[in-house]
Structure formats: structure tokens, C-alpha cells
Amino acid sequence: MVRQLHDGMLTRVLHDGDLSESLAVTNGAEHGCVLGPILFIMLFSAMLHCAFLDSQDGICIRYRTDGKLFNLRQLSAKTKVKEEVIRDLLYADDSALNTSAADGMQRSLDRLSSACDHFNILTDRHKTDFNGR
């Protein structure tokens, strides 16, 4: 379906004021196409799912859904309390990994790097910010 949207699409490149001859578009999404971010989010979500499928690293959050959110005594109860591990936060085309310890962060980065290799996703180390805190 995605290929059919781009079948027969031509583009021209503007460089130093000179416009190239028409070129056939053979891959990718047209700049400004709504499919670009949607396809990226789908691919990146699948990659993160594979990377952290059996991981225990992250930040554990305990919560209640009965409206008693800020009662700390009730959060220590065994019933009606849910627990989730937050491993990553997604923002548009970025992701932030979360752990509660430095060794967990290294394991998470190793898992993410392995998943990126598996999905053929290149990362730019200059745009990646990790200062070890």
C-alpha cells in the first residue's frame, strides 16, 4: 500500500540555485508526508518491544486506580496496587531510556544497540546524550 502511494513519483533536487532533472523516488517517504512519522513510530515501537521484551531494568512505578493516588500507606498494600516498569519514554522521533542504576543503564544501552543492529537502524553518537548521572 505504501509503495502504491509513491508509484510514479518524481522529484527534483535544488542545489546552489540549480534544479536537477526529474528523478524517480524509489524509497522513503516524501518530505512532509504524514506517513513518515507514522512509519517511524511503528518501526521504533517494534524495535523497543524486541529490545526490552524480557528486561527487568527500568524504573518501577506503583500506583492505584481507585483515586487514592497520594496515600502512601495504601500504596504499600498488596491489593489494588499495580506495578509497572518504565523503560523508555518516546517523544516524536526520540527516545529516553530510564533505569534506577548505572549498570541497568549500560544493559539497556546494550539491548538498544543490539536491536538497532537487528533492525538496521543507525544511531548518531553525536546526537546521543548520556552523561552517566
N, C-alpha and C positions, 0 to 999 in steps of 0.2 A: 504494500500500500504506500509506504514511504517512497519507494523508487518511482511509483507511478506519478506521485506529486511532482517529481523532478525530471521525468522523462522529457527530453527535448529542450530542457532549459539551457539557455546560453548566457554567458556573462562576458563582460569586458573589464579590463584592468586599467586603471588610471595611474600612471607613474610619471612624475615630473611634468605634468601637464599633457603628456601624450597618452592617447587612448589606444589600447591594443585592438587587434582583430577579435572577433567573437570566438569564444572558447566554449566547448561543451562542458557542463557540470557533470562530473561522474561520481562524486561522493560528497558527503557533508550536507549541511542544511544552508539555505540561503540566509545571508545576514538579515536579521530582523524577523526571520520565520519563527512562528510560535512553536514549531516542532523542535527547534534546537534545545531550548531549556527543558522541555518535557522529556525528550530522549535522553538528555544528560542526567536528569534526576532519576529516571528509570534505571539507567545503567549504573549510576553511582550507588543507588539504594541496593541493587542486586549485589554489587561488589562488596559493600559494607556488610550485608547479610552473610555472604560467604566468608568474609574475613573474621567476623565475630560470632559465628554460629555457636561454637561451644566454648566461648571465652567467659571467664569469671571476673575479668578485670573491668573496672569501671567505678562509678560512684553509686552506692546503694542508697535508695530513697525509700523511706517507709511513709505510707500515707493511708488515710481513711477516706471513704467516700460518703460518710454519713453526716458531714457538716461539722464534725468535731476536730477540725484540722489542727488547731493550735493548742490542744490539750495534750501536753507531753506524756502525762500519766497514761492516757488512753492509747498513745502510740506504742507504748511498751506492752500492751495487751496482746494476747495470742490470737484473738478472734477479731474479725472485721478490719484487720490491718493488712494492707497489701504492700508488697515489696517489689521494686523494680531496680534493675541495674542500668544506669545511663552510661553508655559507652561513647556516644558521639552526638553532636548537635550539628544539624545541617542548616546552612544559610545559602540560599540561591545556588551558587556553584562552589561553595566552600564547605569544609567540614572541620569541626573542632573535636579532638579526642579528649575524653575525660577519664582520669583514674585518680585513685586516692594515694598512690605511692609511685615513686620514680621507677622502680623495677616494673611495675604494671604498665607505665607509660612506654617503656622500652619494648615490652612484649606486644603492646598494642601497635606501636610503630612497625615492629617486625611483621605482625599479621597484616597490617595495611599495605606494607611494601610488597609482601608476597601476593596479596590479592591484586594489587595494581599490575604486577608482572603477569599474573594469570589472565587478567582482562586486557592486557596490552595498553594500560594507561600510564602515560609518562607524567612524572611529577617534577616540578621546578623547585629545586632545593633553595634557590634564592628567594622564592615567594613563600617558603615554608618557615614558620616561626615557632621554634621551640627553644626556650632558654633554660630548661632544666629546673624550673621552680615548681 
